[in-house]
Amino acid sequence: MKNNIMQHLFLAMVFSILLTSCNDNLLSVGTESRMMTVYTGPPRIKTFSIKNLNDSTTRMRIEVEGDNVELGSFYVRQNPPVVGPILPNFYLNTNGYRYLYGESIPVKDLNLADNGIRDEDSTVNVFTYTFDPRDFVDTIKYFFQAGWHNRPQIGPYEHDSRFFTLLGGKIDTLVSENILNAKHRVVYKVDGIYAAFPSLYTYNDSILITSFSTRVNRSHIDPEGGSKRLMSFDNGITWSNASSINYDQVWTTTGTNLVLPDVQGWIYVSDTLRDSLITEKRIINEVKPGTIAYIGGTVIKRSTNNGTSWTTTSLALPTDCSGLYNHHIKASYIVTTGGTRLRIVYGRRKVNFNNALKDEAYLMRSTDNGVTWSTFPMLSSGVSGLEVQGFNESSIVQAANGKIIALMRSVPEGYLWKSESADDGLTWSTPVKTTMWGFPPHVIKLEDGRLLSTYGYRRAPMGIRAAVSSDNGVTWSTSNEMIIRNDGLGSGGDLGYPLVRQLTDGSIFCIYYLTTDGMNTHIATTHFEIP
């Protein structure tokens, strides 16, 4: 009898354990099922990896997901600066980049089909390719961009990509942040919202104001969605919804009067106007079916009541100009010690209206405290005789020696270039290449007279970087480049546009946009000290 009771107790314990285990498993499976949702949005990279397996194998793997992924293809390209012999299975495309080529031989094609001749993985929506480090020069850094795009489809370009760097064919050791007391903060991050391009205004030397896009599409041109404006009373540590203050103290002329030289930017119209705009040699961009945008001219915005209301006056474009773009106001608008107001913008001459490589810098200039303005190209004869074809988003500052320094994003993208003016922005020197690789820039003068330049860094490890100049912009400390962030992912390197301000304690406040998870682009800040 006793043995029977013990036997029943033992069986009951086993059943209880099994039941508990099953319940745990059922709970786990149920929770997992609830958490696993099928992604049905635009195609995107789900996972990306690049690994050194041995001395002869460096393997890259891309997995994509989303609607209509099968209609596109993968691509792998080598980004500048490009040195060394061309790699096996790569070719030089007419656009100047070296690409891994696919099936279209002998006419080589950059579109790499899923499960095509270069794909080493038969899994659908996964592309794997193996580099042999023995094909690389040991001492050379090779910069790559790899991803998915909607080609060979026609229509607006869609893509998602990742960057990586190989040193002699093996993964380059990622550099670490090297600045003092860096504190990163997220200002705004919402799933599914493309938050980008934060501005920065300073009011009464103590209040910081930012506004940024909150778009529903990952697009620089489609504004669908909205925007948000925030202000900070503690040097950018915490933020709240902004009040009616919406200007920077640099815009002030006298009393409550403000003046802002600006551009119209993209003007959205029906695509039925395409032919007439082309006849006028205007710069056109595709937005979405039925809608295009063309770039407008320059305007002067004025307020007599501290920005409560504004009037806008259009200025005539230079006769040979197709339209003008701007860069962040904080980076591109200054008042010199001599009282000259300068805004650096960029545009394209009509002869080059359909060639995006031919942008160049223009200046808006006033010597009477903003009453009258002139607009003219930085280089009267245009960009010629240089190893780059043009310049676009630029920043200006007055150095300690009185010269105006312009740092310019170059085309094709790469190093920042510098020009300077000794006559308050009227004439400019021939641009020269700096040692700073990154774009676009914001340059400020520090309290000790040095210049600080910050810029987005769109190759692995992506993020935000900075350099200082102790000789009024002649040389820059890129051998000790400051690495503010190195954890960016981003679609096609879509991050950056940093803006900075030196705070009263000497530290630096920096605001920018970034993607660290490959999906959610957000607004972030860093407070740091210059080493």
Secondary structure, DSSP 8 states (H G I E B T S, - for coil): -HHHHHHHHHHHHHHHHHHHHHHHHHHHHHHHHHH-----SS-EEEEEEEEEEETTEEEEEEEEESTTGGGSEEEEEEESS--SS--TTEEE-TTS-EEE--S--SS--S-B-TTSTT----STTEEEEEE-GGGS-TT-EEEEEEEEE-TTS-SS--EEEEEEEEETTEE-------SEEEEEEEEE--TT-EEE----EEETTTEEEEEEEEESSS-SS---S-EEEEEESSTTSS-EE--S----GGGB-STT-EEEEEE--EEEEEGGGHHHHHHTT--EEEEETTEEEEE--EEEEEESSTTSS-EEEE----TTEEEEE---HHHHEEE-TTS-EEEEEEEEEGGGTT-GGG-EEEEEEESSTTSS-EEEESSTT-S-SSSSSEEEEEEEEE-TTS-EEEEEEEESS-EEEEEEESSTTSS----EEEEEE-SSEEEEE-TTS-EEEEEEE-SSSEEEEEEEESSTTSS--GGG-EEEEEEE--TTS--EEEEEEE-TTS-EEEEEEE-SSSS--EEEEEEEE--
